[in-house]
Amino acid sequence: MTKILSTALASLALSASFFGLAASARASDAATCQTVKMSDIGWTDVTATTALTGAMLDAMGYKSDIKLLEVPVTFASMKTKDIDVFLGNWMPSMEADIKDYAADGSVEVVGANLPTGAFYTLAVPEYTWDKGLKDFKDIAKFKDSLKAKFIGIESGNDGNRHILDMIKDPKFNLAGFELIESSEAGMLSEVAKDYQNKEDVVFLGWAPHPMNNTFKMKYLTGGDDLFGPNMGAAVVNSTVRKGYMAECPNVGKLVKQLKFEVGMENEMMDQILNKSVDAKVAAIAYVKAHPDLLKPWLDGVTTFDGKGPALDAVKAVFMK
């Protein structure tokens, strides 16, 4: 009798275990979660990480819908639920952009996807720094050689806004200066031209970015009140629209587990910027060369249809 009871209990435990595994494999996201709307603000680091995440989602049976939007439009679109996920919340530089949305709860910060190694502030070529332009307070002295201009990126960008605030602030003595707004690629093209001709130029610089290898450049001190302490030391956060983590927990788990490194992003960005490789192709190639990255990102995440682990589905696409 005891033996029969033990056998029955073991069988019951095995069945419970089986059904528990089956339940965990089922997709936890509703049909409305299948299309994942993401924002790419046109910064190559964000383009790379967004393309990578979108490629993983596609391999998992989701449909990534990536829109190219400016930073203010991104957060406004998250409030109206037109964007679900944004992986490029640079802090503290975007503090003013996200502040109201974080306060009313329409945008939720999931966590840092690039917790260390990032920074964002004004930069100059090394030869300009050697002449004495080493701090924000030195900029006014170089008005003539700088042609009274800053080279920025896209309109509405937080870095551009900091420059415009500087121009208005009497303590910097920048009356007569102007900001030249462009795309990231446009800014880099202008800097490359000035750099080639050994002309002085001040521009927005950040890491991760291949510009740090392309140019011999230096970052200016004195901008902590604008770009943040330690020469704009930054953390890049993953953010989602209000309620997304509860509505779409399977995608939410992936987003929460995404962690990148400066070296990784630099390599993908170099392929995109300097070798004209498509962002998705560059991202998949990097992961194919570093397959161990996938496991921590996809731990406990399923395919959309719930038929198996996301890790297996992504490997089947990325490693072929």
PEMOGI-V223959 format. One record per backbone hydrogen bond with DSSP energy under -1.0 kcal/mol. CO is the residue of the C=O (numbers start at 1). NH is the residue of the N-H. E is the energy in kcal/mol with one decimal. If there is no record, write none. Layout:
<<CO NH E> <CO NH E>>
This chain:
<<1 5 -2.6> <2 6 -2.4> <3 7 -2.3> <4 8 -2.4> <5 9 -2.5> <6 10 -2.4> <7 11 -2.3> <8 12 -2.3> <9 13 -2.6> <10 14 -2.4> <11 15 -2.2> <12 16 -2.5> <13 17 -2.5> <14 18 -2.5> <15 19 -2.9> <16 20 -2.2> <17 21 -2.3> <18 22 -2.5> <19 23 -2.4> <20 24 -2.1> <21 25 -1.4> <30 33 -1.9> <31 34 -1.6> <34 63 -2.9> <36 65 -2.9> <37 84 -2.7> <37 85 -2.1> <38 67 -2.9> <40 69 -1.6> <43 47 -2.8> <44 48 -2.4> <45 49 -2.3> <46 50 -2.4> <47 51 -2.3> <48 52 -2.3> <49 53 -2.2> <50 54 -2.7> <51 55 -2.3> <52 56 -2.0> <53 57 -2.5> <54 58 -2.4> <55 59 -2.0> <56 60 -1.4> <57 62 -2.6> <58 61 -1.4> <60 304 -3.1> <63 36 -2.1> <65 38 -2.5> <67 40 -3.0> <70 74 -2.3> <71 75 -1.8> <72 76 -2.0> <73 77 -2.4> <74 78 -1.6> <75 79 -1.7> <76 80 -1.4> <77 82 -2.8> <77 83 -1.3> <84 241 -1.8> <85 39 -1.7> <86 239 -2.9> <88 90 -1.6> <89 237 -2.6> <90 94 -2.3> <91 235 -2.4> <92 95 -2.1> <94 98 -2.2> <95 99 -1.7> <98 102 -2.9> <99 103 -2.2> <100 104 -1.9> <101 106 -1.2> <101 107 -1.4> <106 242 -1.8> <108 240 -2.5> <111 238 -3.2> <113 260 -4.2> <114 236 -1.8> <118 234 -3.1> <119 207 -2.2> <121 205 -3.0> <122 220 -2.3> <123 203 -2.4> <124 218 -3.0> <125 129 -2.2> <126 130 -2.4> <128 133 -1.6> <129 132 -1.3> <132 134 -1.5> <134 221 -2.1> <135 138 -1.9> <136 139 -1.2> <139 142 -1.6> <140 143 -1.5> <142 146 -2.4> <143 148 -2.6> <144 147 -1.3> <148 178 -1.9> <150 180 -3.1> <151 204 -1.2> <153 182 -1.5> <154 157 -1.9> <157 161 -2.0> <158 162 -2.0> <159 163 -1.8> <160 164 -2.5> <161 165 -2.3> <162 166 -2.0> <163 167 -2.3> <164 168 -1.5> <165 169 -1.4> <169 172 -1.8> <170 173 -1.1> <174 177 -2.3> <178 150 -2.3> <180 152 -2.9> <183 187 -2.7> <184 188 -2.3> <185 189 -2.0> <186 190 -2.1> <187 191 -2.7> <188 192 -2.4> <189 193 -1.9> <190 194 -2.2> <191 195 -3.0> <192 196 -2.3> <193 197 -1.4> <194 199 -2.9> <195 198 -1.1> <202 151 -2.2> <203 123 -3.1> <205 121 -2.2> <207 119 -1.8> <209 212 -1.6> <210 213 -2.1> <210 214 -2.3> <211 215 -2.6> <216 126 -3.0> <218 124 -2.4> <221 136 -2.4> <223 226 -1.2> <223 227 -3.0> <224 228 -1.4> <228 232 -1.8> <229 233 -1.8> <232 120 -1.4> <235 91 -2.8> <236 113 -2.4> <236 114 -1.9> <237 89 -1.9> <238 110 -2.6> <238 111 -1.2> <239 86 -2.6> <240 108 -3.3> <241 244 -2.0> <243 247 -2.2> <244 248 -3.0> <248 252 -2.7> <249 253 -2.2> <250 254 -1.5> <251 255 -2.7> <252 256 -2.4> <253 257 -1.6> <261 265 -2.3> <262 266 -2.8> <263 267 -1.9> <264 268 -2.0> <265 269 -2.8> <266 270 -2.3> <267 271 -1.6> <268 272 -1.9> <269 273 -3.3> <270 274 -2.0> <271 277 -2.5> <278 282 -2.8> <279 283 -2.4> <280 284 -2.5> <281 285 -2.3> <282 286 -2.0> <283 287 -2.2> <284 288 -2.6> <285 289 -1.5> <290 293 -1.9> <291 294 -1.4> <294 298 -2.4> <298 301 -2.2> <301 310 -2.8> <303 306 -1.1> <308 303 -2.3> <309 313 -1.4> <310 314 -2.8> <311 315 -2.4> <312 316 -2.0> <313 317 -1.1> <314 318 -3.3> <315 319 -2.5>>
